[in-house]
Amino acid sequence: MSQEYKIYIDGKYFPKSDAKISVFDHGLLYGDGIFEGIRSYEGAVFRLDQHLTRLFQSAKSIDLQIPLSYKEFKEAILKTLRINKLTDAYIRVIVTRGVGTLGLTPVSCPLPTIIIIADYLKPLFEGVNVKAVVASTRRNAVTALNPMIKSLNYLNNILARLEAIKAKV
């Protein structure tokens, strides 16, 4: 699709080419934030309530106050799909601690940043054989980072994906 999608950032919609956040956002600087990856199929958002419940639980786990109610967040996601005229999409919902000072001082961030991205996504493996590899990169230990928190720290997944790419899988 050649349409330039609109990205939701803090209550406003921006063309993809104009969607920007501050370099002082703690999500960028420190991975201080949470996310959900959600799919919609033929206009139906798959398990939206479960995804939003987990998002709010993740926020609570890292003491991050989401400035939208559950209902407002749900409507923002659905509106993002509507204004982009998407029925089959990947939706990425991101909440960061927000803009603050340099340093590990979460209290310097007065307001979280909320981003909702929706993009067309065709079925990945429809009628195709799939190759796989067992990566040597391991998941973070549960004692180091609670896996129930969908944090922005995905480095171990990225390293595993790079390993798969190098293996031509």
N, C-alpha and C positions, 0 to 999 in steps of 0.2 A: 504494500500500500504506500502511496506517495504522499499521503496527507501528513502535515506536520501536526502531531498531537499536542494537546494542551496538558500541561503539568500543574497539579495543584500544589501550591506552596503557601502555607499559613493563610488559608482562606481565599486566595486569589488564584486565577488560572493564567498561566504564561505559555506562549508558544515554546515548544521544546528548545529552540535556539536561544530563547531569552530566559530560560529557567536557571536561576543561579542562587547559590547560598554563600554566606560569608566564609572566608578562609579561617575565621575565628570560631566557626561552629565546632563544638566539642565532638560532634559525630564524625567530622572530618579529622580533627586533630587527634582524637583519642579513641575513636570507635565507640563513643559513649552514646549509645542509643539502641533502639530495638527496631524490628521489622517483621512484616509478614509477607509472604509470597502467596498470592491467591490466583486461581483460574476462574474464568467464566467460559461457559460452553453454551452456545446458542442463546445467549442473553441471561442465563441463570448463573449466578455467582456461587461457586461450589463452597459449601460450608462457611458462608460468610460469618454467621454468628459465632461459630467455633473459633474462627480465625481472630475475630475481634475480641472475644473473651480471652484468648491466649495473649493477644497484644496488651490488653489492659492488665492481665496478670503479670506479664513480663515487666511492664512499666512499674507496677507496684513493687516487684522484686528488686528493682534498682532505684527505688525511691524517686521515680520520675512522674511528675504530675502532668497528665495529658490535659491540655486546655479545652478539649471538646468532650461533650458527653458521648456516651455509647451511641445514642440515637443520631447525634450530629455527625459523628465519625462515619457511621453507616451510610447516611445520606450523602456525605461528601464522596465516598467511594462510588456509590451508584451514580451520582451526578457526573463524576469524572468519566465513567463509561458512557453515559448519555451524550455529553458534549463532544466526545470523541467518536460517537456513532459506532461503538465497538460492541460486538456480541461474543466473539471468541477472542479472549484476551488474557494476557498475564498482567496482574495488578501487583505492583510493589508498593507497600505502605511502609513508610519510614517515620519514626519519631526520634529526634536527637535531643540531647540535653539543651541544645541551643547555642547561641553566641555568648562567649564569655572571654575571660582573660587567658593568657598562656599559663599553663600549669594545671596540675590536677586539682582544680578547685571547682567542683560542680556547683557550689553555691554562687559562683560568679555568673552563672547563666540564669538570667531572670525569666526567660520564656522559651519553652521547647520549640523546635522547628518541626513542622508536620509537612510531609511530602507524600503525594499520591501520584504514582506513574502508572498509566495503563497503555499497553501497546498490543497490537494484533499479534497473535501467536497461533500458528497452525499446529495441528497435532504433530508431535515430534517423531513418533515411530510407527506411523500408520503403514502397515504392510511391509515393514523393513526389518531385516535381521539386525540384531543389536550385538555389538561386541562390548566386552567389559574387561577390566583389569582390576586386580586387588592392589591398591596403592600402599606404598610403604609408610606414607604419612598417616599418623594416627589422630584420632579425635582428642580434644582436650580432656583431661581427667575430670571426672565429675566433682572431685574435691577442689579443682582449680576454678572451674566455671560451670555453674549449674546448667545442664543442657536443656532444661525447661524454659530458660530465658533465651528468646531468639534475639541475640545481640548482634550488633554490627560487626563483631569480630568473626570473620569467616576465613581467616588466613589459612588455617589447616585445610579447609575445603579447596581453596584456590591452589595450594601446593599439590594436593591430590589431583586436581583437574589438570594442572600443568604436567604432572607425571603421566596422566592418561594421554594427553596430547602428544607428548614426546614418544609414547609407545604406539602412536598412530591408532588409538582406539577411539 
